[in-house]
Amino acid sequence: MKAVRVHDYKVDPSIDDIPEPELQGPLDVIIKIGGAGVCRTDLHIIDGDWAAIQDPTLPYVIGHENAGWVHAIGDAVTNVAVGDTVILHPQPSCGLCLSCRAGRDMQCTGDAFFPGLSNNDGGMAEYLRTTARACVKLNADTNPADVAALADAGITAYHAVRKAVPMLWPGTSAVVIGAGGLGHIGVQALAALTATKIIVVDKNPDALELAKQIGADETVVADGNQVGEVQELTGGGATVVFDFVAEQGVELEAWQMTGPAGYQFVLGYGGQFQAPTLDFVAGEKNVIGNIVGTYNDLAELMVLAQAGKVTLHTKQYALDAALDALHDLDAGKVRGRAILVP
């Protein structure tokens, strides 16, 4: 099969011919990929930013946002059958540790792995090996390419919004910084789950126009005056700020946009957060980190997606054009999410 593989860090991956994956255990599932999302994390992987954390053996296949059709199943798999349309939770978990039993799949301390990040081949290929615990069954008429990026970008955004729902009653305000691949899903999740006032901040006029179409009540151009504009729109700061950028100083702007007793949810990464401890004490502000959502988050998000309440805006590329997709993403030319289709 064809697959996009990283051979060395800080250089472009290559498209190689490699053997198809095989079943290794009774709960394994082989997926015929119908769509693989191209994520900014993939750019960080190529740059070697994740090497110390995951330490994969090179070369390996990247791609952690995957959907497709069940191609083969292990002897103990009962929740899906060959031919089923599925989207995959990005981290198959053990199901036995305390974190898994509490529903926190992404904090599994057992036999978890992360195809495309850990030492396991990902989904920028024609086939992928995962496990039964990762599979969320979809309507048969769902096009995997239309939903693939919800497997990571979608549940990361949804996970944060889901945690913030109790704080976002009518009369509150929520700021979304960055209306790109994750942010535009966050806007739709906020619109579907809350009655809060949604304010979107982005430097790209096209992203702001999209935000208006999918649920934003107000938009603010990030032109250097965005902090003051947000403070004015929110009467001194938002109830919740979702920072989908969190680098190049944006993480500090997000703190300034957060109102007293408010919550700053950090979803992007690459920057460094610093604030005087007095601001925490006097303002009673909260800073909350977010990683990939749970299996239940993904299942709930797919209910919204299949009901048409969350739509993934995508640009599709053939698998052979993977480098074009990665370069376009790096250059900021992708509105929404880039999807590879084998």
C-alpha positions in Angstrom: 0.0 0.0 0.0 1.0 3.7 -0.3 1.7 5.5 2.9 3.1 8.9 4.0 6.2 8.2 6.2 8.6 10.4 8.2 12.2 9.2 7.6 14.0 12.0 9.4 12.9 15.1 11.3 12.9 18.6 9.7 12.6 17.2 6.2 9.5 16.4 4.1 8.0 12.9 4.5 7.9 10.6 1.5 5.2 8.5 -0.1 6.4 4.9 0.1 5.1 1.5 -0.9 4.9 -0.6 2.3 3.2 -3.8 3.3 -0.4 -3.6 4.5 -0.9 -3.9 8.3 -1.9 -7.2 9.8 -4.1 -8.2 12.7 -1.9 -8.7 15.8 -4.4 -9.4 18.6 -8.0 -10.6 19.1 -9.3 -7.0 19.5 -7.5 -5.6 16.5 -9.3 -4.0 13.6 -7.9 -3.2 10.2 -9.5 -0.1 8.6 -9.6 0.8 4.9 -9.0 4.5 5.2 -11.6 6.8 3.6 -10.2 10.0 4.9 -7.2 11.1 7.0 -7.0 14.6 8.5 -3.9 16.7 8.1 -3.3 18.4 11.4 -0.9 21.1 12.7 0.4 18.4 15.1 1.7 16.6 12.0 3.8 19.6 11.2 5.1 19.5 14.8 5.8 15.8 14.4 7.8 16.4 11.2 9.8 19.1 13.0 10.7 16.6 15.8 8.7 18.3 18.5 7.1 15.1 19.7 10.2 12.9 19.4 11.2 13.1 23.0 7.7 12.4 24.2 6.7 9.5 21.9 10.1 8.3 20.5 8.8 6.4 17.5 11.2 4.3 15.4 11.8 5.9 12.1 10.5 5.7 9.4 6.9 5.5 10.4 3.5 6.5 9.0 1.9 9.7 10.3 -1.9 10.6 10.5 -4.0 10.5 13.6 -7.4 11.8 12.4 -8.9 8.8 10.6 -12.2 7.4 9.3 -13.0 4.6 6.9 -14.5 1.2 6.6 -13.8 -2.0 8.6 -11.6 -4.3 6.5 -10.8 -7.1 8.9 -11.4 -7.9 12.6 -9.8 -10.0 15.3 -11.5 -13.0 16.8 -12.8 -11.1 19.9 -14.3 -8.1 18.1 -18.1 -7.8 18.6 -18.9 -4.1 18.3 -18.1 -3.7 14.6 -18.2 -5.9 11.5 -16.4 -6.0 8.2 -17.9 -3.3 6.0 -19.0 -1.0 8.8 -18.3 2.8 8.4 -16.4 4.0 11.4 -14.5 7.0 12.8 -11.6 6.2 15.1 -10.7 7.6 18.5 -7.1 8.5 18.0 -5.8 6.7 21.1 -7.0 3.1 21.5 -6.9 2.5 25.3 -6.8 -0.5 27.5 -10.2 -0.2 29.2 -8.9 -1.7 32.4 -6.8 1.0 34.2 -8.4 3.5 36.6 -8.3 6.3 34.0 -10.1 4.2 31.4 -12.7 3.1 33.9 -13.3 6.8 34.8 -13.9 7.5 31.0 -10.6 9.4 30.6 -9.3 7.4 27.6 -6.6 9.9 26.7 -5.0 9.4 30.1 -4.8 5.6 29.9 -1.9 4.2 31.9 -2.3 0.7 30.4 -1.7 -0.7 27.0 -2.6 2.4 25.0 -1.1 3.6 21.8 -1.5 6.5 19.4 -1.2 5.6 15.7 0.6 8.4 13.9 2.3 9.7 17.1 3.6 6.8 19.1 5.6 3.9 17.7 2.6 2.8 15.6 1.8 3.6 12.0 -0.9 6.2 11.4 -3.6 6.6 8.9 -2.1 8.6 6.0 -2.1 5.4 4.1 -4.5 3.0 2.5 -5.0 0.8 5.6 -4.5 1.3 9.3 -4.4 -1.1 12.3 -6.3 0.0 15.4 -8.5 -1.8 18.0 -12.2 -2.3 18.7 -12.0 0.2 21.5 -11.2 3.0 19.0 -14.1 2.4 16.6 -17.3 4.6 16.6 -19.8 3.2 14.2 -21.4 5.7 11.8 -24.4 5.7 9.5 -23.6 3.6 6.4 -24.1 6.6 4.1 -21.5 8.8 5.9 -18.5 9.7 3.8 -15.4 9.2 5.9 -13.6 12.0 4.3 -16.3 14.4 5.5 -15.8 13.6 9.1 -12.2 12.2 9.5 -10.8 15.3 11.2 -13.5 15.2 13.9 -11.5 12.3 15.3 -8.9 14.7 16.8 -9.5 18.3 15.9 -13.2 17.8 16.5 -13.1 16.0 19.8 -10.3 18.3 21.1 -12.6 21.3 20.5 -15.7 19.5 21.7 -14.0 18.2 24.9 -13.1 21.8 25.9 -16.6 23.1 25.1 -18.2 20.2 27.0 -16.2 21.0 30.1 -17.2 24.7 29.8 -20.9 24.2 29.4 -21.8 24.6 33.1 -20.2 28.0 33.1 -21.9 29.2 29.9 -25.5 30.0 30.9 -27.5 32.8 29.1 -25.9 36.2 29.6 -22.3 34.9 29.6 -19.7 35.3 26.9 -17.3 32.9 25.2 -14.3 34.0 23.1 -12.8 31.7 20.5 -9.3 32.7 19.4 -8.4 31.2 16.1 -11.3 30.0 13.8 -9.2 27.5 11.9 -9.4 23.7 11.9 -10.2 23.3 15.6 -11.7 26.7 16.2 -14.5 26.5 13.6 -15.6 23.3 15.3 -15.5 24.9 18.7 -17.8 27.7 17.4 -20.3 25.2 16.2 -20.2 23.2 19.4 -20.7 26.3 21.5 -23.7 27.2 19.3 -25.2 23.7 19.6 -24.6 23.2 23.4 -25.0 26.7 24.9 -26.8 30.0 24.8 -23.7 32.1 25.5 -22.6 35.1 23.4 -19.9 33.8 21.0 -17.1 36.1 20.0 -14.5 35.0 17.5 -11.0 36.5 17.1 -8.8 35.8 14.1 -6.5 37.7 11.8 -7.9 36.2 8.6 -11.1 37.9 7.2 -12.2 34.7 5.5 -12.0 32.8 8.8 -14.1 35.5 10.5 -16.7 35.3 7.6 -16.9 31.6 8.1 -17.3 32.1 11.8 -20.3 34.4 11.2 -22.0 31.7 9.1 -21.6 28.9 11.6 -22.7 30.6 14.8 -20.5 33.6 15.9 -22.4 36.5 17.3 -19.5 38.9 17.0 -16.1 38.8 15.2 -13.0 40.7 16.0 -10.0 41.2 13.6 -6.7 40.4 15.3 -5.0 43.6 14.2 -3.3 44.6 17.5 -6.4 46.0 19.1 -8.2 42.7 19.7 -7.8 42.7 23.5 -9.4 46.0 24.0 -12.2 45.2 21.6 -13.0 41.9 23.4 -12.9 43.6 26.8 -15.4 46.2 25.4 -17.7 43.6 24.0 -17.7 41.6 27.2 -17.8 44.4 29.7 -14.3 43.8 31.0 -13.5 40.2 30.0 -15.2 37.0 28.8 -16.6 34.2 31.0 -14.6 31.7 29.0 -11.8 32.1 26.5 -10.9 29.2 24.2 -7.3 29.7 22.9 -6.8 27.6 19.8 -3.5 29.4 19.0 -1.5 29.6 22.3 1.8 30.8 20.8 3.5 34.0 19.7 2.0 35.9 22.6 -1.6 35.0 21.9 -1.7 32.9 25.1 -1.0 36.1 27.1 -3.7 38.0 25.2 -6.1 35.3 26.0 -5.4 35.8 29.7 -6.1 39.5 29.3 -9.4 38.7 27.5 -10.5 36.5 30.4 -12.8 38.2 32.9 -12.8 38.0 36.7 -13.6 34.5 37.9 -13.3 33.5 34.2 -11.8 30.5 32.5 -9.0 30.3 30.0 -9.0 27.0 28.1 -5.6 26.4 26.4 -5.9 24.1 23.3 -3.1 25.3 21.1 0.5 25.0 22.1 3.9 26.2 21.3 4.0 29.4 23.5 4.6 29.9 27.2 2.1 31.1 29.7 3.1 33.6 32.4 1.0 35.7 34.7 1.5 37.4 38.1 0.2 35.2 40.9 -1.7 38.3 42.2 -3.8 38.1 39.0 -4.8 34.6 39.9 -5.7 35.6 43.5 -7.4 38.9 42.9 -9.1 37.9 39.7 -9.9 34.3 40.7 -9.1 33.3 37.2 -8.7 29.8 36.0 -6.4 28.3 33.4 -7.3 24.9 32.1 -5.3 22.6 29.7 -7.0 20.4 27.1 -5.9 17.3 25.3 -7.7 15.0 22.9 -11.3 14.2 24.1 -12.7 11.0 25.3 -14.4 8.2 23.4 -17.8 9.5 24.7 -16.9 13.0 23.4 -16.4 11.5 20.0 -19.6 9.6 20.1 -21.5 12.7 21.2 -19.9 14.9 18.5 -20.8 12.4 15.8 -24.5 12.7 16.9 -24.2 16.4 16.3 -22.4 15.9 13.0 -24.9 13.4 11.7 -27.7 15.8 12.7 -26.0 18.6 10.7 -25.3 20.7 13.7 -21.5 20.5 13.3 -20.1 20.6 9.8 -16.4 20.1 9.0 -15.2 22.5 6.4 -12.6 20.7 4.4 -10.3 20.8 1.4 -9.5 17.3 0.0 -6.2 16.1 -1.4 -5.3 12.8 -3.0 -2.9 10.7 -0.9 -0.2 11.3 -3.5 -0.6 15.0 -2.9 0.1 14.8 0.9 3.1 17.1 0.7 0.9 19.8 -1.0 -1.5 19.5 1.9 1.2 19.8 4.5 2.8 22.7 2.8 -0.6 24.5 2.3 -1.4 24.0 6.0 2.0 25.4 7.0 1.4 28.4 4.8 -2.0 29.1 6.2 -3.8 28.3 2.9 -6.3 25.8 4.3 -9.6 27.1 5.6 -11.0 24.5 7.9 -9.3 21.2 7.5 -7.2 19.4 4.9 -8.2 15.8 4.3 -6.2 13.1 2.4 -8.3 10.6 0.5 -6.5 7.4 -0.7 
